[in-house]
Amino acid sequence: MTTLELLRTHANEIKPEVLREVERYIRCDPGILAGKPTFVGTRVPVYLVLDCLAYGVSKDEILESFPTLEPEHIPAALKFAGLLSNIR
């Protein structure tokens, strides 16, 4: 089961618009990085952006370092992490 499938199994606990936004920007494709969550249209793993944010890297620095990312990917990553942290 991918991480996004896990979130979908808890959909009754998640606001539908938040889940839709996360799924719009994040994918788990077995052919890309062994199915780790990545940003749509990129090979950038979500964990990498979350790690950068945790270490104080700014949004602008992240976008500069990973030119395939769009500004919308960063809040989607934070929402994704928030949803995962709240699964029971």
C-alpha positions, -999 to +999 in steps of 0.1 A: +000+000+000+014+034-010+014+063+014-014+080-006-035+049-005-030+048+033-043+084+034-073+075+013-082+047+037-085+074+064-104+098+041-133+101+065-109+118+089-095+142+063-111+172+047-118+162+011-103+195-003-070+189+016-067+153+003-075+165-032-048+192-030-022+167-017-031+143-045-028+171-071+008+177-062+021+144-048+023+110-064+035+075-054+046+058-086+063+024-083+084+034-113+098+065-097+121+062-067+105+028-058+072+044-051+083+069-025+061+100-025+074+125-051+061+157-065+040+154-097+061+161-128+094+156-109+116+130-094+120+151-062+110+131-031+087+148-007+109+139+023+138+159+008+118+191+008+105+184+043+141+178+055+151+211+039+123+229+057+132+212+090+168+225+087+156+261+080+161+262+042+139+289+028+112+282+002+131+303-023+163+284-017+144+251-022+129+263-054+162+275-066+179+242-057+152+221-074+141+239-105+115+213-114+095+222-083+066+246-084+058+269-054+026+250-048+046+218-041+059+231-008+026+237+010+014+204-004+044+187+013+035+203+046-001+192+043+010+157+033+032+155+064+004+169+086-021+143+073+004+114+079+011+126+114-026+125+123-034+089+111-045+067+139 
